[in-house]
Amino acid sequence: MRLTRMVFQASQKATTGIVGLPVNPAARTKLIDLYKKTLEELRTKIPEKAVYRQSVEAITAHRLKVAEENEDASVIEKLVNAGQIEELVYQAEDEIKLISKMAEWRAWEPLEEPAPPRQWEYFKKAALTE
């Protein structure tokens, strides 16, 4: 039993290496709960045709699947490729807050006034010339 405890303790990280972000031993469970809440919030607050909803839903569903299928936090971190699992929890909490803001702003609706001419031109890439 003592050997098992030592191996378990050795597998737990002591720090995230990020100031203000402590290690969360239950991060996977928290992450799964947050992803489920995110999907529910999207379904109740954001219209189905909104690009924001479609994007966040796709990313969250993928990450939820990864978290549910893998017990090991390091595997989740590697497959999601967006930071440590504690950072993923932080990101998921922020996304839930943003959903409420997006619903308040109704960002999917057309602009009240048309955009000025050439408003979005700087987003276009210049043609390649050789």
ABEGO torsion letter per residue (X at the ends): XAAAAAAAAAABBABAGBBGBBBBAAAAAAAAAAAAAAAAAAAAABBAABAAAAAAAAAAAAAAAAAAABABAAAAAAAAGAEBAAAAAAAAAAAAAAAAAAAAAGAABBBABBBBBGAAAAABBBBBBX
